C-alpha cells in the first residue's frame, strides 16, 4: 500500500479507539489520535472525529483544537459517548467506523477511516474471561504467518478465507505463532467475530 500525507498528518497507525465502559444503553469511548507536524513553523487546526454505525448513521462526533510546533508529535484524546450501542461479540460482530479529519481552516490536511467494535473485556479468577459481562470459553488455535503456496505475503482475501475456515471449524479465538498478525488478518477477525491473542 502507498501512504501519502502532507506536512501535518495523522501518524502511521495513529488512531486508537478504546471502550472505557459499555452496556446496552450507553458506551463511553476514548479516541486517541497521533498528529505530526513535519513542516516548518507553528500549525494550528481542528481534529474532527465522527463515529458511524454499520448503516452509516452518525453515532457520535467531536472536534478538538490543536497546536503543533515544528517537528512536534502530539496525541489528541477525545471522550465520546454512543447511545444504545450495537456491541461487538462472537455471534454478532457489530463494527463501527471512525472517520478522522485534520482541518486547517476549511482545508482538509489529512484523513483516515478505521473500523472498530464496542465491547468490554474482563478477566478474573472467579468468572474467567468475560466479554460484555458474559463468560466466554476460548476455543482457540495458533496460526503461522504463511498462506501455503501463496507464501508469506499478506492478501486480504486469503486472510479472510483462513479466518472464515477457522470460525467454521469451531474456533472463536486465534493466537499468532512467532509473528505479529497483519492488518488483513486482524480486520478479518473483527468482521467474523474471532478473538485474537496479539502478543505484539
N, C-alpha and C positions, 0 to 999 in steps of 0.2 A: 504494500500500500504506500502511496505517496502522501506525505504530510507537508502542507504548505501553510504558513501563517505570517502575519505582519509582525512589526516590532513589539506591539503589545498583544499578548495572546494567552490562551489557556495553556497551561503546561501539559506535557505528554502524560496521559492517564491522570489528568489533573482534576477530575470531578468524582467525588465520592459521596454517596447517599447512604446515611445510616439511620436505621429505625431506632429511636430512643424509647418509644412506647407505642403500643398499638392494641386495639381491640376492635370490635365490630362498629363502635360508634366513632372513634377518633384515632388517628395516628399522628404522632409527633416525630418529625424527621429533622435531621441535621444534614445540610448540604454544604460540603466544603469544596471550594474551587481554588486551585492554584493558578495565580496570574503571574506573568513575567513581562518585564519591560527590557527588551534587548536593544532599545534605541537610545538616542541621546536626549537628555533633558527630562524634566518632570512631566508626567502624564496623569490626567485625571479623567475619570469616566464613571460609568454605571454598569454594574454586573446585574443582568436580568436573568432570573431563573423561573421557568414555567414548567409545572408538572402536569402531565396529561394522563388520563386513564386509557384503557385499551381501545375505547371508541373515539379517542381524540378529544374528549371533553376536558376543559380546564379543571384541574383538581386543586391547585394552589399556585400562587406566584409571589415573587418578592423581587425587589430592586434595591441594591446596595451601592452607595457611592464608594469609590476607591481612589487613592492617590499612590502612584508608583514612581519612585525615583529611578534615575538611570541605572540599569543593571540590576534592579531590585526584583526579588521574588516575594509574593505576598499570598497568604491563604485567606480567602474571604469565607466567613462562616455565616450561614443563613439558617434560621429555625423556621420550619414550615409545618402547617397542620393540614391534614386531609380528613375531611368528614366522611363517614361511612366508607372506609377504605375496603377495597377488594383485596383481602390478604393473600399472600403467596403461600401455597403449601404443596405437598407432594401430589395431591389429586387435582388441585386447581392452581396451576402455576400462573397466577394473575400478574401481569407486568405493567408497569407504568413507564412513561417516557419523561426524561429530564432534559428540557431544552435550555441550553445556556447561550447567552449572547453578551458580548463585551461591546459596550457602546461608548463612543466619544461624541457627545452632541447627538446628532441624528445618524452618524456614521457607524456602521457595524464593523468593528475591528476584527472580531473572531467569533466563531460559534461552534457549538458541539451538541450532539444528541446522544444520550445514553439511556439504556433500559435498566430497570431495577424492579425488585419485588419488595413489598412491605410485609415484614414478618418479624417475629421476636423469637430468639433462641435463648434457652436457659439450660444449664447443666448443674445438677447437684446429686448427692449420694442417695437421696430419698426417691426422687422421681426419675432420675436418669436424664436423658436428653428430652427437652420439651420444645416443640415447635408451635408457636401461637398458643401456649398453655397446655397442649396435649402431648402426652408421652409418645415418643417415636422410637421404634426399634430399628436400628440400622441394619440393612441387608446390603452390604457393600462389597465392592470388588476393586482390585487395583488394575490400572491400565498403564501401558507404556506409551511412549511418545510417537511411535511409528504406526502407520496405517498399511501394514503388509507391503504389497508390491508398489504402493504409492510412495513409500519411503517416509522420511522424517518431515517433509514439507506439510504444512497445515492447510487443509482445504475445508471451507465451511460445510459443503455437502458431505464430505467424508466424516467429519466430526459429528455432524447431526445424525448420520446413519449409525455411527458407532454408539452414540448416546441412546438413540432410539432402540437399538438391539439390546443394550444393557437393561433398559427400562422394561422392555417386553419379556426379558428373561427373569424379571422379578427383583432386580436391583433397585434400591432407592437412594444409594449413595456410591460415590466413586472417590478413589484416592489416586493421585498421580504417583507413579512409582519412579523415583530417581530423577524427576524432571519437573519443571513448572508447567502447568497446563496452559495451553494457548488460549487466546481470547475466543476463538471459534468454539472450542470445547466448553468453556465456561458459559458462553452465551447459549449453546445448545442445552446444557444442563438447566439453565434458568428457564428456558422455554418449555422443557419437557417435565420439569418437576423432579429434579435429582439434586440431592445434597452433595456438596463437594468438600473433601478434606484437602485444603490447599495449603501445603506445608510451607510454601514460599510467600 
